[in-house]
Amino acid sequence: MKKTKMLYILAAASLVLAGCNKKPDSPVAGNMDNLVNEVVETSTDSSSETSTETAGETVDEAVGGNAEYVRTIKDDKNKVNVEVRAQVEIPEADKLSVVRVSQKEFDDDFLNRFLDICEPDTVFTTDMIYTKEYCETKLAAIDDELKAAQEEADEEERSKGEASIEIRDKLYSLNEDLKTWQRNYDRAADDINREAVLKYAVTPKLVNVADELGNDPENSFYEWEYSLGTKEVFTGTNCGVDGRYVTVYMQNSEDNGNMFKYRVAGTWDIYVKTVLGNTCGIQRKEKADLKDLRPGAENYPELPNEADATLSADEAKAEAQELLDKLELTDYACKSAELCYEIPDFRDCNNKGDGYRMVYVMKYVRAFDGVFVDNEGGYMFLDNDDEQKIWEGERINVYVNDDGIVGFDYIAPLELGETVKDDCSLKSFDEIKTVFEDGITTLYNSGMEKLLDMDGKEVEYTDMGDKEDVKYTDIKVNKIILRYTRLSERSDFHTGLMVPVWDFIGDIDYGDTSGLSGQEKDKVVFTINAVDGSIVDRAAGY
């Protein structure tokens, strides 16, 4: 079960780790510990008068940015080609700061405020309630699979002396499924209506996972969450009363981060509670583009029980902003609004469900000093033999169609602490260009030494194929942005600094990929700390 949930995390992290080598051995590649000391010392030395180079200047004037940066860099030895034709975006701000941050925990007040706004009359249960007929169908199917697996195990024991690990694991899994669906049958109803749900209604509040598992050791959901290090969780569903499926999931987890998710659908439950219930979305172009989401998706039908999205983007943004205002989430600004395909990760009771609906997705990020705080380039990811941890970038996604708000994700909220430095001295853009030109080809050299497999383990590159198969790495940078990002402290996974950085954004083509991730579009390819000029390792988080 641990690997199952981690696949979602690793799939996101792989966008950062693929194509990301060890940090170049360069004097400009400093570390955040030095940055903290440097900024704190500067702050201490400037008790009564400003000592920053930016005093009296706007950020634009201080860094001396160019309207456009054009450069070609070729490294024949490392087979890396870099084309830069990028607009340089500098925020209209008088200053940029460095602020200590940590991950904010969710509480019952936020949960109930949200539900009072979006679901004031909805009754929730922790576990899905099914009809008895559906449970009987599932139990019969599992029983058939069990009989077939047991026959296979018996045959292996006769011929080989013992059954294989694979078949024993399959038997164990099927027996666990049988227990789960027997529990579902015991609470099943003849018909799913409000009265049936009221029988098992729960008060929306976070519960301690360890306590819940102690009270019910056979509960596979809490067993799964406990194995993943989840401290507190609330999961709720209305079980599809009146054909409207609502799911709410909220967690506080030291290993996988804090998150809140909400979905409404007219089709069978979108399983936000499993966390793997993320939906896929792309900007609406041609239907054939759905194949980029999932093989065969270009042939999917539009889900018949879902509302269309005929409202305008401005109308959708207004609905999303109204919700954020009611939730008193005032520190966020809308970064983009796109009309997207949404493909739920589920199948309905008739084993059908491959389809899509159209939704506007409004993406919000924190705005500080009038500048976006954006971690789109990476996460902090820790992996060793004892633990796996991830600290995602803070973000809010609001999903809107003609039914109104049909989805809300609030991921890894930040708690802002003390301001380490209120007005930072920043490296000039000419200095930043030098760091980029010196480091970009080394970072993306085609002789990559290590990759991360789908279990989150580092593997030798030679295990993935012949190094000579990789012909080149082409990088096209088309945007350069000065903005904030969160850097993590090496000594403490859960704390960090909000720091101004230069993000170089563009496309990467790995040629004959041999295990790499092929083409990547519109991604952060290089990040430089704007304060000390060090190269930021997005995968490590600092």
N, C-alpha and C positions, 0 to 999 in steps of 0.2 A: 504493500500500500504506500510505503514511503516513496518508492521510485515513481509510482503513478502520479502523485501530486508534484513531485520534483520535476517531472517532464515539462509541466507548464512553466515552471520557473526557469528551467534550463533552456527551453525554447526561446524565452525572452532574452536570457543572458547570452545565448549563442550568437545573437546579432552583434554583440559587443566583442565576444571572444574570438569568433571566426575572423581571421585576418589580422589579429592583434598579437604581435610578437612581444617578446620581453622588451622592457624599456631600454632605449638606446643608452649605451655607456657614454653619456654626454655630461659635461659640467653644468649644463643648464637644467638637467633633469633632477631637480631637487626633491625634497619630500615635505609633507605638510607640517611635520613637527618643527622643521626649520622655519616654515612660514609663520606658524603660531608664535614662535619666539620672536621672530623679526617684527611682526605686526604689534605684538604685545609690548615689546621694548620701545617701539616707535611711539605707541600710544602713551606709555609711561613717561617718556621723555618730553612729551608735548602737553604738559599739564595746563599751561596757561595760554600758550600761543600755538597757532597752527604751524606744523613743520612739513606739511605735505607739499609736493610740487604743484598740486592742483588747486592750491588756495586761490580763490578769485577767478578761476577758470571753469568753464564747462568741461564735461568729460571729453567731448569732441575736441576741444582746443588742447586739452592736456595730452591726449594720445596722438594727436596729429594724424588722424586716419585719412586714407585715400578714398575717393569715391569709387575707384575700381582698382583691383590688383590683378595684373596679368603676368603670368610667369610659366615657363616650361622647365621641368626638371627631369632629367633622364639619368638613371643609374643602370648601366649595362651589366655591371657585375651582379647586382641583386635583382635585375630584370624588373625594375619598377619605373613606370612612366607616369609623370604627374603633370597635368594640364590645369592651370589655374586661370580662370577668367571669372572673377567673382566681384559682386557688389559688396562693399564693406559697410555693414550696418552698425552704427554707433547710436546708443540711446540718447534721447534728448533729456539729459539729467545733469544736475549741478554737481553730483558727487556719487561715488560708489563706496560701499562699506564692507566690512567683514563682521559677521555676526555668528555667534555660537548657536548651534541647533541640535535638537534631538528629535526622536520620533514621538509624536503625541499619541497617547492612547485614547481609544474611543470609550464613551461611557453611556449609561442608560439615558441620560438627558438628551444626548444627540439622537439616539435611536428613537425615542418617543416623540421628540420634536419633529423628526422626519415623518414618522408614521401619522402623527396628528395632521400633518399637512397633506400627505399623499394618500394615506389609507386610514382615514378616521373611523370607518365602520367595519373594517376588515377583521375577521377572526383568524388567528394563526395557530397552527400546531407545529410542533418541532419535527415530527415525522409525517411523511406523506400518507394520507389515507386513500386506499384503493377500494374498488368494488370487490366483493367476494368472487364474482365471476372472473375478474382479471387475475386475482391471486391464485385461483384454482388453475387457470391456464399457465401461469408462470411455474407453479409447483409441479405440474405435470411435465412441463418441458425440462425442468431441472432434474426431475426423477429419471426421465429418459436418458439424459446426459450422464447421470450418475451410474446407471446400469451399464451403459456402453463403456464408460471409463473403468468400472470395476471389472468388466470382462477383459479389457485390455490389460489391466494390472494382473489379473489371474493368469492370463496367457504368458506374460513376461515372467512371472514367478515360476511357472512350469518350465519354461524354456531357458531362463537365465538364472534362476534361483532367487531373484528378487525383482520387484518392480522398480523402474527408473525413477529418478528424482522428479522428472517432469510429470509423470503420471501420478505420483504421490501428491505433488503440489496441486495438480488438477483436481484430484479427489478431495483434498482439503478445502480448496476454494469452492467447489460445488457443494460440499456439506455446509460451509459457512453461508452460502447463498440460500440453501434450503432452510437454515435456521432463520435467516432474515425474512424470507417470504412467508414462513410459518408465523412469525411475529406480525407481519403485515396482515396476514389472513385473520389472526385473532382480533385485530382491531378494525377489520374491514367492514364496510357498510353495503347494504343492498343498493343504495343510491347515494351519490355524493351531493349533499346539500348543506346549508348552514347549520342545521340541527346536528348532522353527523359530525361536523367539525367542532361544534361547541362542546361536544362530549369529551374532546381531548384538547381543548383550548389551553394555551399557555400565555402567561403574562410576558410581553416582550421585554426581556432583560438579559444581560450577559450572565452566563453561568461559568463556574470554575470547572474546567475540563477534568482535572484530576479528581475533584469531588464527585462529579457525575459518573465517572468511570468506576469509582469506588462503590457508589450506590448501585451501579448496574454493570458489572464486569462483562456481561455478554453483549453490551451495546457496541456494535461494530463501528458506528460513526464516531463515538467518543474515543474508542480505542485507536481509531485512525488519527484523529486530531491530536491525541496525546502523544502518539508516536512521532508526530511532526513538531512537537514542541509548542503547540497552541496552548496559551494560558487561559484565555477566556473566549467564549464564543456565544453568539446567538444565531440560530438558524430557524427560519419560519416560513411556512407556506400556507396559503389558503386552500390548498388541495383542488383548486380549479372550480370552485363554486360558481355556478351560473356561466360556466365556460370562460371564465376570466382567471388566468393563472398568475399568481403573484408569488414571488420568492424574495426573501430578505436574508442577507448573510452579513454578519459583522464579527470580526475577530481581532484580538490582541495576541500577537505572537512574537516572541523574541527571535525566533529562527526565520520566520517567513514574512514578518512585517504585519502592520496593522491595516485593516481594510474594511470597507463597507460597500456592499453591492445590493442592488435592487433591480428586479426585472418584472415587467408586466407583459403578458402575451395572451393571444387568443388561442394558442396552440398548446399542446401538452407541456408541462412544467419545464422551463429553462433552468437547469440545475446550477444556479449560482451557489447553492450551499456546498457543492463539492469543490468550489474554487476553480476546478477545471472547466466549469461552465462558461468560460469566456466565449464571446461570440466574435466571429470574424467580420470585418467590414472593410470595404474599399470604396474609394470615390466612384460615383456612378459614371460609367463611360459606355462601353458596349457590354452586352451580357456575356460575351465570350471571355471577358476579363475575369469572370468568376473562377475560371480554371486556375488563376493565380492563388486563389484561396484554398481550393481543394480539388483534386483531380475529379473530373466529371461534373463539377458544380455548374459549368456553363449550360448543362441540360436540366438544372433544377427548375421546378415551377415556382411561381410566386405563391406563398402560403395563403390559402383561401380565407382563413379566419383572422388574418391580420389586416389592420388598417393601412391605407396607402399613406404617402407623404406628399400631399399636393400643396401643403402650406409653403410659404416662401421661407428662405433662409433667415430673413429678418424676423419673421413671425416666430420661427423656431428659437432663435436667439433670445427673443423677448420672453418666451415661456421659460427658457432655461435660466435667464437672469433673474426672473421673478422668484423662482425656486431658491436660488442662492441667496437672494435678499431675505427671504423668509427664514432661511436657515442661519442668517447672520454670518454668512461666509463672505466677508467684505474684502478680504485680502487677495482676491483672485480676479484675473482678467481673462477674457475669451481669446484664445490664441488662434483658433480656427473653427469653422463650421462647414461640414461636408455632408452631402447626401450620399449615404453609403448602403451597400448591401449588408444585411445582417443575417448570418447563417447560424441558427441556434445549434448547439452541440447536444442533440437529443434525438430520440425517436419516440413516436407516439404509441398508444396502446396497440395499434394494429401493425407495429413495426414499420411504420411509414413516418416520414418527417423530414426527408431531404428536401429543402426548399429555402426560400429567402423572403425577407420582408425589407421594405425600404424605410430607413430612419435617417434623420439628421443627427449627426454626432457633433456636439459642441465640446471642444476640448479647452479646459481651463487650467492655467498654472498660476502659481503665486506671483504677484507683482510687488516688488519691494523697491523703494526709491523710484517708482515708476518704470522699473525694469523687470522683464520676465525672469523667473527662476526656473530653469529648465534642465532636467536630467535626461533628456531624450537620448543622449549619447551613451548612457550606461547605467549600471547599477553597482552597488557594492556587493560582491559575491565572495563568500568564504567557503572553502571546501577542504576538509582534511578527513582523516580516517574516523574521527569521532563525531563530526558535526558538519552540517551544511547550513549556511545562513545566507539570506539575501536581504538587502535594503533597497527597495525600488525607489524610483523618483516620485516625488509628490505630484499628484495630478487629480483632476476631477473631470469625468466624462459624463455628459448629460445626453440622453437619447430621447428624441422627440419625433412623433409622427402625428397624423390627424387625430389620434386618440389622446394626444397630450404627452405628458412625461411618461415614457415607457421603460426607462432605464436610468440608473444613476450609479456611478462608480466613484468612490473617494478612496484613493490609495495613498498610503504612507504619509499622513499629515505631519507637518513639521511643528515643533514647539520652538519658537524663537526665544533665545536666551539673551545674555549680555552682548552688547555691541563692543567687539574687540577694537575696532577702529571705525570712526564715523565717516572719515573722508580719506580714502586711501590714495597713496601715490601709485600711479600705474605706469607700467612700461610703455614706451612709445610704440606705435605700430611698426616703425622701422626696426626696432629691436625684436618685436614679435615675428616679423617676416623672416628675420635671420634664424630664429629658433625653428620655425617651420621648415625652412629650406634645408637646414642642417639635419633635421630629425625625421622628416617624412619618409624618405626612401629606406632608412634603416628600420623604421617601425613596420613597414610593409614589405620587407624583403621576401622574395619567393622561396628562400630556403628556411621557411618556418620550422622551428625546432619542436614546438609542442602544440597540440590541439586538445580540445575538451570533448570527450565522448558524451553520449546521451545519458550516461550515469553520472555525469559531472566529474569524471576522472580524467587526469591528464594522460595522454597517450603519446608515444613517440610518433613523429611525423612519418617515419619510414613504415609504420604499421598501416598507414592509410594509402600508401602507394609510392611509386618511384618519384623522387624529388625532381628528376629530369622531365617528368610529365608536365610540370608546371612551367608553362612557357613565359608567362609575364603576369604582372599586376598593373592594370591601368587605373589611375585615379583621376577623376575630373572634379575639381572643386568649383562650385558655382555660387557659393554664399559664405560670407564670413560675418559672424555676429559677436559683438561684445555684450555679454549678459551674465547673469548669476548662475551658478550651479552649486550643488552641495558636495563638498568633499568630506570624506570620512577620516577619522583619526585612526592611525595605525594601531594605537594601544587600546582603543575602545570601539567595538563594532557599532555601538548604538549612539555615539555622539559625533559631531563633526562641525564644520564651518560652512557658512554660505559665503562664497567667494566669487568675485568677478573673474570671468574667463573669456578667452577668445575661442569660439568654436568654428572649425573649418568644416563645411557641410558639402556633400556631393555624392557622386556615384563611384562604385568600385566594380571592376571586372577582373576576375582571377584567371582568365584564360582557360586552359585545360585544368580544371579545378582539383581533381584528384583528392576529393574529400573535403575541400573547402566549400563555402556556401555559394559559389557562383557569383552572379551579379547581385549587387546590393544598391538600392536607389535611395537618394535623399537621406543619407545617414551622416552622423558626425564621424568624420574620418580622422580628426586630429584636434586635440584640445590643449591650450596653453594657459597656465595660470597668469592672469593679467597683472598680478601684484609682483611676483618674483620671477616670472618667465620660465618656470619649470614646466615640463611636459606632464600632463595629467594622464594617468593610466585609468581609463574608464572602467575596465573590468575589475580592477582592484578597488576603485572608488576613491583614489587619492593620487 
